[in-house]
Amino acid sequence: MKAEIITIGDEILIGQVIDTNSAFIAKQLNKIGIEVYQVTSVQDQRDHILQAFADAESRVDVILITGGLGPTKDDITKHTIADYFQDELVKDEKVLENVEYLFRKYISTPISDLNRRQALVPSRATVLMNRFGTAPGMWLERNSTVFVSMPGVPYEMRALMQHEVMPRLQKRFKTPYILHKTILTYGLGESAIAQIIEEWEDSLPPFIKLAYLPNLGKVRLRLSAKGMDKKMIEDEVEKQIQALEPLIGDIIYGYENDHTIEYIVGEMLKERGLTLATAESCTGGAIAQSITAMPGVSVYFRGSVVSYSTELKASILKVDKELVDAHSVVSEQVAKAMAENAQKLMSSDFVIATTGNAGPSKGDSDADLGTVYIAIATPSTIIVEKFNFGNHRDKVIKKAVHKSFELLQKEILKL
């Protein structure tokens, strides 16, 4: 069972908008055993769209389309679909009621005839009601191929996928069971891991595939299995993971269920009733931002001090000037003082502190570019580690953030 995703819009092709819709749709389809064969992006141009439809119909069973369903003249998807199916647009009274309701309830500007035209749909389409916007989704079939058109607004598309499209696809097709299990590792590169687990990888059954997914200091190992026997698939994947753990258990920090290490660490803190704060210099608040991007963190996150300058390290975090003069602002001693004093200032059980040279200039220190000291203050001690994350500023900051959470998790596990 194969699908193609077609995104429509010049804004994607010129890089003005990042296509997050395709990633979401692909992940949803994969959960029900539908393989994404191709992702195609096309212009807001009738002939280009028609050609994309014809090409996709020749090679896949399901075509999922997003974008181009707005009320303005540049939104031509609905008309082009009608042309492709040699159909006509007709007014759907339920869609019109929904459009008028949304304007009464949430939109301050008066409804116009242009907005009411959103109720026009191909006569042969099954309407998928969009409760969060005026453009309905549409389901059509031709020559056993399913076409689904959805708005490009991400939250509207996601709601339609979850509540309308996915249930219909599961009812329409018999699909294999697909299981992905992703092991999260820190501390070794993919080539080093590959050498350690080479024999294990070579012995995997043919229906289980391994993928290495490296990203700045961490490597995800994704096991993917597909078959019609769900229990057999689950049992075999679990068996293979149990065989893997003795080989690299020291660098495994968890298993991915759409959760990051920030989430995992946060859950560990919540379970133990512990708190966390950050004192950041070279990371500039990136650690705190990673934490506060998740809901519910106020249960354990106390706050952050971003002391980017040496003066603020002294005035807010009370880092002794003599300590800075003796050891440099980028040093083990200053990182330790930042963590210790932030722990007192914010009354937190744990503190992550960072100081370093992210580049491109050296700032207030002569330490090599890429040098970062990370301190973790715990309820009983403070540990400090030194790293060199290279000479690319963005890479240095991201690696420092990842490594900070890795070190924090290790210290939490010691309690």
N, C-alpha and C positions, 0 to 999 in steps of 0.2 A: 504494500500500500504506500503510494508516494504522493507527496503534495508539493506544490510550488507556491511561494509567497510573492505577490506582485505589489510593490509600493509605487504609488502614483504621486508625482509632485516635483516640479522644478526645484523647490526648496531643498529637497534631499540631494539632488544631483549637483547643485552648486555648493553644497556643504553648509548651507544656512541652518539646516535642521538635521540632527543626528537620528538615524533610523533605529529607534529602540523597539518599534513595533514588531519588526521581524524576529528579533531575539525572543521576545515574549511569546509570539505565536509559535515559533519553532519549539520552544520548551514545552508549551502546552500540548502540541501535537505529539511530541515524543513520549509524553506520559501515557498516551493511549495507543502507542505502537504505530503511529503514522510517520514515515520517514520523510524529511524535507529534502527533496531532490535538488531544488535550486531556489535562490532568492533573486528576484529581478526588480530593478528600479527603472521606471520609465518617465518620460516627460509628460506634461499636461498637453498632449498632442494626440488627436484622434487616431491617426493612422498608426502611430507608435503603439498606442494602447491596444488597438485591434490586432496588430501583429503579435504583441506579447500574449494576448489571450489565445490566439491560434497556435502559437508555438507551445505554450503550456499545455493546452488541451491534447496535443499530440503525444505528450510524454508522461502525464501524471493523472491521478484519479481525483485529486482535490486541488482547487485553485482558490487561494485566499487573497483577497484584494483589499488594500487599505488606501484611503486618501481620495481627494477629488469629489467629495460629496457635499460640499458647502453650497450656499445659496447664490454665489456670485458667478459671473460668466466664465471665469477660468476653471471652475469646478465642472468638468465635463464627463466624469466617470459614469454617472447614471445614464446620460444620454448615449454614451458609447456602448454601454452594456445593452441597452435597448436595441441599438443598431446591430450589435453582434448577434443577438438572439432574434433579429428581425421582428422585434416586438414594438409596442407603443407604450408610452407613459400614461398612466391613469391615476386619478386621485384616490388615495386610500383614506377613508374617513377617520379611522382609528389613529393613523399617523397625524392627520390634521388636528384631531382633538389633543394629541400629546403635544404638538407644537404650540397650540394656543394655551394649553395648561402651563407649559414651561415659561411662556412669556408673562402670563398673569402672575405666576408664583415667584419667578426669580429674575426677570429681566425688566429693567426700568423703562427702556425705550419702547415705543409703540410697535406692535407687530405690523409688518408690511406684506404686500402681496408676494414680494420676493421670498419672505420667510414661509409664507403659506405654500409656496411651490415646493417646499421640502416634502410635502405630502404626495408628490407625484412619484410613482414607482412603476417599473415594468409590469405589465398586466399578468405575466406568467411567474412573477417572483413571489416567493413566500416572504412576507415582511417579518423582520426581526426587530422588535420594538426596542428603541433606544431611550431608556428612562433618564439619561443624563445629557442628552443633546437632541437637536432637531432633525438630524440626519438618521434615517432608519437603516438598519442592516438589511441585506437582501440575499436570499438563497434561491439559486436557480440550478437546473440540471439539464444537460444535453449530452446525448450519446454516452450515458453512464458516467459522465464527469460532473462533479459538483463544483459550482462557482459560488463563492460567498464574498459579498462586498460589504465592507465595514468602514466607518469614518476613520480618518487618520488621527483624530485627537486621542492620545494614548489611553486616558482613563475611560473614554467612551468605548473604544475598541476592546479594552480588557474586560469590561463588564459584559459586552456582547459575547466575547469568546467564552467566558466562564459560564454564563447563564443561558445562552442560546445555542452557540455554535458547537461547543464541545458535546453537550448531551445529544444533539442531533447527529453528529458524526459517529458517536459511539453506537447509536441506534441504527445508523445507515450501513456501517461497515463492521465486518468481523476482523479484528486486528490481533497481531501477536502481542504477547506480554514483553515489555522492555523494562529492564531494571538497570539503573545507573547507581553505582556506589562510589563516592569520591572520598579518598583518604587525603587528609590535609597534613602536609609535612613542612617543617621549618629546619633550616640549618645546613642542608646539603643541596648541591645543584643536581639537575636532572641526570647528567652523565655519571656522577658519583653514585646516585641512587640506582641507575640502570646497571652498573657493574655489580652492585651488591645483590640485586634481585634477579640477575640474568637467568639463572636456572629455574627459579620460580616462574618467571615470565614465559620461558620456553615451554613449560609444562602445562600452561593454561589450556583448558578445553577449547575446541575450535569455535564454540558459540559465545565465548567470553573474549572481549578485546580490551587491551590496556592502552590508555593514552596518557602521556606526560603533559601537564599543563603548568609550565613555569611562569612565575611572575614576581620579580624583585624580592628575592630572599625566601620565597616559598614555592613549593611544588605540589600541585594537586595530582594525585594518581587516580584516574577515573577508570573503573571497571564497568564495561557495558556488556550486558547479556540479553539475548533475544530468543524467544521460543514460545511455543503454545502452552507448555506445562509450567504454570506459574510457580508451583511449589518446588519443582525440580530446579528451576532457575534460581530461586531465592536460597535454597539449601546449598547449591554449588557455589554461588557467590560468597556466601558466609564461610563455607569451607576454605575457599581460597584466601579470604581475608585472615582467617585464623592461621593459615600457613605463612602469610606475609608478616604478621605482627612480630614474631621472634627475630626476623631479619632486620627490621628498621623501626622497631617499637620505640627506640629512644628519640626519634625525630617526629613521630606521629603525635599531633596535638588534638586531633578530632576527626570527625566524619561529617561531610557536608550534607546538610539538608537545607540548602539555600541560606546557610548561616555563615557569617564571617567569624574570624577569631575574636573580633570585638564583641560580637553577640555571645559567643561561648564564654569568654571571660566575664562578661556582665552577668550571665546566668550563674556562674560559679560564685560571684560576689553576692548576688541576691540570695542564693541558697544558704550561704554561710552568714548572712546578715552583716557583711563587711562593706566598707566605703572606700572610694577611690577619688584622688585628685591628681592634677597634673601641674607641673612647673616646667614650662617649655621656653627654650631659647631658639635653637636652630630650626626646630620643627614648626615654630610660629603659630601654634594652636591647632595644628593638623591632627594631633592625637585627640584633643578635646572635641574637635569637629567630628571625628570618626565615632566617638562615643555618643555625642548628642544627636547625631543623625538617626539614632534608633529611638523608638518610643519607650517610655517607662524607665528611663535611666535615672530619673530623679530619686529613685529608691536608693541608689548607691553612689551616684556621682555628686561629689561635693562642689567641684568647681575647678577653675584653672587660672594660673597666673602666667601670662605670656611676657616674660621679662627679656625682651629682645636685646636691650642695651645693657651694658655693664652697670650703668647708673641705677637702672631699675632693679637689677639683681641685688644691689646694695640697699636701696631705699625700701623696697617692698619685701624682698626675701631675706634681707639682713645678712647677705653674704659679705663677709669681712673683706674690706679692701686689701688688707695685708695678705690675705689668702690669694686674692687675684694677682697681686703684684709678685708674689712668690712663685706661683704655679701656672699663671695664665688663666684667662677666663674659660678657655677650652681645656679642661683638666679633670682628672678624677676627683680632686679635692673640691673643686667648685660644684661639680655635679652632685657630689655627696651632700654638700652644704645646702644646695637648692632643694634636694629631696627632704632632708631633715627639717629644714625651716618651713617648707611648705606643709609638711605633715603637722607641725605645730600650729601654723597659721590657719589651716583649714580643718583641723581636728579630724583627720582622715586616717583610716587604718593603713591604706596603701597610697603611695605617691609614685608616679612616673616623672622623672626629671631628665631633660635633655639639654646638652650644650655641645656645640660643634661648629665646624666650618662647612656650610653647605655650598659655598662659592657664589659667584665666580671669583670674588676677592676674599682676602683673609680677614677683613674686619678688625676686631680688637685682639686678635691672637695670631701668632706665627705658626700655629699647628697646620699640618698639611691639609689641603682641600679634601673634603670627604671624611675627615676625622670627626667622629661623634662619640661622646661619652653618654651612656644611658645609666641612670641610677634608679633603683627600685627600693623605696622605703617600705618596710613591712612592719607589723606590730612589734617585732623583736630585733630587727637588724636592718642594715642598708647594704645592698650590693651594688657595685659599679662595674660596668664592662666597657671596654674601648673597642671601637670598630673603625674601619675605613671603607666607606661605601662608594668610592670612586670619585670622579670629577664632574659628574652631571648633576646639576642642582636638584632638579625634580626627582631624579633617581635616588639621590642621597636622602632627601626628605621622606620619600615613600618607604625606602628601606628602613630608615630609622623608626618610622611609625610601626611597621610590621614587626621589627625586632623588639620594640618596646612591649608590645602585647605578648610576644613569645616569652620574654623574660618574666613578665608579670604572671603569666599562667604558671610557669614553673615554680614561682615563689608561692602562689596560692596553693598549689598542690602539695607543698611541703607542710602545710598546717595540719 
